[in-house]
């Protein structure tokens, strides 16, 4: 809409107000005359429309699928066929009540997504107020802490890698991807989507572009000797023109592939506790850094976390790349068995050539 058009519309609305007419009511009346089906939109249809509008802005397809899946699971069975203007705060509270205390994180995400749909409905004139905004006054206070993703204790990672990733074949993208992910403390998507042009093996830096980062900010990762030689060996036996860790079909390796490998490895391992998640290795690194005296600043930059404090963020001008190098080198030495990777050895000894079978 041009500025002139906006000025004209504003003038028309002021005239309606001068006549004692609410512009929103007038718009609703006009819509009911020309679009009677849209006047009484049901929640499921509204949620689908909102999802279609939002998903183009999400970089993660998995998040897009989970967003609507949560509503299908917990909200649609009770509110899906209900008209937007008929939904009350009590209705929204009843949807969340079964999981409000038992599944705190899931309830929080479901509430947020319901709020987004109803906020959209309010902005488009379908409702006069958002019923989700006041449900905190109906539901009990959540005292349970959200459950974090299971992480493998950092002291057990050496044993895990020794049992499950030793004798790594060049063609095994799953194990190679997981190993680099652990060595660099990166997120799953950052590792799985890695491309050859992101790596500077001479300068020993992995440059992850902004569009592939959760924070939307480019991230430089100092490569330890182990990590650098891992990538160098993979580069000498490229399985794909651009992807470092291609799937057997030549596409980006699936996140579920890494998860399935961890589950299989845990089932045959002596390591106790819940099966660790891929993302959990970042927590393992963070715990190790804290327990071994590394500053919060270095550890948080290694994990590429967003600085929440605005004042601190204003002075957050350097990524401390060179200062992070010794920390990542020490982390690699911590999780790799010295017997399998001595300083005098090459990372190539960590691999097994499939042709040698």
Secondary structure, DSSP 8 states (H G I E B T S, - for coil): --HHHHHHHHHHHHHHHHTT--HHHHHHHHHHHH-HHHHT-BHHHHHHHHHHHHGGG-S-HHHHHHHHHHHHHHTHHHHTTSBGGG--HHHHHHHHHHHHTTSHHHHHHHHHHHHHHHHHHHHTTS-SS-GGGGGGGTS----S---------HHHHHHHHHHHTSSEETT-HHHHHHHHHHHHT--HHHHHT-BGGGEETTTTEEEE-GGGSTTSS-EEEE--HHHHHHHHHHHHT-SSSSBSSB-TTSSB--HHHHHHHHHHHHHTSS--SS---TTHHHHHHHHHHHHTT--HHHHHHHTT-----HHHHHT-----HHHHHHHHHHHHHHHS-TTTS-TTS-GGGGEE-GGG-
